[in-house]
């Protein structure tokens, strides 16, 4: 059962109410932020040191993570390094064979290619042994990362991470691509704004809060994306461009390469100038994405059959589950069942959590069981030997039972305001659009409509899992809401939480209510 929480209505104007609900005190800055509002890149600790070292380099290697954040960041640094008349080596590891972060094999390979400087993207902050090996081989390492800072730092030449102590950069929630872009901005390149399409994609793909600098980067990145020069991006771009289309259409396809095969497919798509090659790579990405969808659904079905909802967390292991999709499975289960989730596949685990439970702190208490671990409060991962899995489960169960109360497991749906049918119009929709781009930290406004009459209702989509309705003459759609249909009839009255959106279909434009949750009006 989900708990509906209607926020207090303190403002008559809906814009003012949404600002209050989001804790936004400076409306002008929020709505009218400029690219020039980005902080001075030299406020970031070690940026000056990194700039000086890059200019003196002989052979530069860029080591990017295998997700969309890492790949887009690697391409941005590739553009930077090439503008300085270097020809960089770009290395993106194989998720399955090499795992996350720097590794010994990669360091030795880059040493053979005579690299004297490695710049990481979206990784490196916990890679002590690998940085030490690079130093031993005469290679300096500049770490650009955004993950949580460990108690001890690697002995790198420079560490660029806004979360580290004594870093004066004011915004701490940049994506890995955002940190790489700070370093790039320090060089004042003529074409830097043309890189913002990649920055926006990486930022949204990594589910970073779209506030402050991330809002600026994404807002202007979407403008650049509309007119992108990147022919690889053009091949996979949907017609409608916004943060949601990045999150649900572009990013999943780019991520599918690293999940199911090798992220080099996404990398090559985004750097290639050959239309023939790009078409082939885009087709390969689509196949990877379809494979990813099938594997995710298969594992979800397996886990759901064994879930015990009397427990405060979900813990599942199968040595055959591909590590490329376990994070997706964990995320979907966490969203559905509102509790911490740990999914372990081929020697690696992925964790997703609710706001009430800090995953990375819990993993730190279990650090003796891991080969390595890292991540964020609500999303983390680890490598583990098979004989430690049962011990880990018991330890996490103890930690979670001590930390979480039963009420923490109740999903709260926050509602911005209650509306009447006459309040729902295109003027309201246009006001809502002022808050775009929507995403983590800046969600789409949600409204409550009471006593709506069901004029029509049908289950639609693949497997008839979605619910299409006509309510008070408004079109409405509820994704994965078909289960409600068996409890409802035409002319019933319902209360619903919805997001207001525009539906463009066959040349007609209509308002549409996207159903988040509903209940019969006679049920309190």
Secondary structure, DSSP 8 states (H G I E B T S, - for coil): --EEEE-----SSHHHHHHHHTT---HHHHHS--GGGS--GGGSTTHHHHHHHHHH-SSEEEEE-SSHHHHHHHHHHHHHHHHTT---EEEE--HHHH-SS--HHHHHHHHHTT-SEEEEES--TT-HHHHHHHHHTT-EEEEE--S---SS----SEEE-TTSTT---S-----HHHHHHHHHHTT--TTGGGGHHHHHHHHHHTT---SHHHHHHHHHHHHHHHT---HHHHHH--SS-SHHHIIIIIHHHHHHHHHHS-THHHHHHHH---HHHHHHHHHHHHHHHHHHHHHHHHHHHHHHTT--TTSSEEEEE-TTS-TTTHHHHHHHHHHHH-SEEEEE-SSEEEEE--TTS-HHHHHHTTGGGEEEEEE-SSEEEEEE-GGGHHHHHHHHHHHHHHH--GGGGS-EEEESEEE-GGG-SHHHHHHHHTT-S-BTTB----EEEEEEEEEEEEEESGGG-EEEEEETTEEEEETT-GGGGGG--TT-EEEEEEEEEEEEETTEEEEEEEEEEEEETT--
